[in-house]
C-alpha cells in the first residue's frame, strides 16, 4: 500500500513538472571541427564538417532547462599515414544522427540576454559517410573511396559520450560553442581503439 502511494505521489510530481515546464522548439546548425583520439595516430589534423537539426529546450525552472534534439552531424578525421612503404592521405567522414541530453543553467546578463552553461551525455548512430584514400595503404592504392560503415568500413555505427558547452540566448536567437568527447571505441578492428572528439560552433533560432 505504501509503495502504491509513493508511486502515485511520484506520478503526480512528474505530471506537475511536465505541465509547468515550458518547451521551446527550434532549429540549430553550424560548423564542426572533429578528430579521432587514438594512441596510434601521430598526425592529427582537424577535419571541418557541419551539424544541423531540430532542438528542444525544456525550461523546468527560470534558470534551469533540459536541452535535447536530433541532429545530423559529421565527425571523423583527416591524417597522413606512413608505415614502411605505405604512404597515404586519409579522410574519414562518418555521418551520424545524434541525440544529446544536456542539463543547462542560464544566467541573466541583460533583459532578454542570458549566458547558458550546459553539459550531459549524447548517443549517436552512424547513417553513412565515406573514407577517401590517396596513395597506398594495405590493399588500397591510388585514389580510393569506400563506405565508412558496413562490410567495407572500418567503424562501428554506435557512438556515445559526454558533451559540454557555453552559449548565449539573445531572445529567440542562440549561439553555442561546445565539445563532444566520445567514450565508445568505434573501431571495427580488434587491433586498435578509436574514439570521436568534436568541437562545434552553432547558431539557432527558437520558435
C-alpha positions, 0 to 999 in steps of 0.5 A, a space after each residue: 500500500 505504501 509503495 502504491 502511494 509513493 508511486 502515485 505521489 511520484 506520478 503526480 510530481 512528474 505530471 506537475 513538472 511536465 505541465 509547468 515546464 515550458 518547451 521551446 522548439 527550434 532549429 540549430 546548425 553550424 560548423 564542426 571541427 572533429 578528430 579521432 583520439 587514438 594512441 596510434 595516430 601521430 598526425 592529427 589534423 582537424 577535419 571541418 564538417 557541419 551539424 544541423 537539426 531540430 532542438 528542444 529546450 525544456 525550461 523546468 525552472 527560470 534558470 534551469 532547462 533540459 536541452 535535447 534534439 536530433 541532429 545530423 552531424 559529421 565527425 571523423 578525421 583527416 591524417 597522413 599515414 606512413 608505415 614502411 612503404 605505405 604512404 597515404 592521405 586519409 579522410 574519414 567522414 562518418 555521418 551520424 544522427 545524434 541525440 544529446 541530453 544536456 542539463 543547462 543553467 542560464 544566467 541573466 546578463 541583460 533583459 532578454 540576454 542570458 549566458 547558458 552553461 550546459 553539459 550531459 551525455 549524447 548517443 549517436 548512430 552512424 547513417 553513412 559517410 565515406 573514407 577517401 584514400 590517396 596513395 597506398 595503404 594495405 590493399 588500397 592504392 591510388 585514389 580510393 573511396 569506400 563506405 565508412 560503415 558496413 562490410 567495407 568500413 572500418 567503424 562501428 555505427 554506435 557512438 556515445 559520450 559526454 558533451 559540454 558547452 557555453 552559449 548565449 540566448 539573445 531572445 529567440 536567437 542562440 549561439 553555442 560553442 561546445 565539445 563532444 568527447 566520445 567514450 565508445 571505441 568505434 573501431 571495427 578492428 580488434 587491433 586498435 581503439 578509436 574514439 570521436 572528439 568534436 568541437 562545434 560552433 552553432 547558431 539557432 533560432 527558437 520558435 
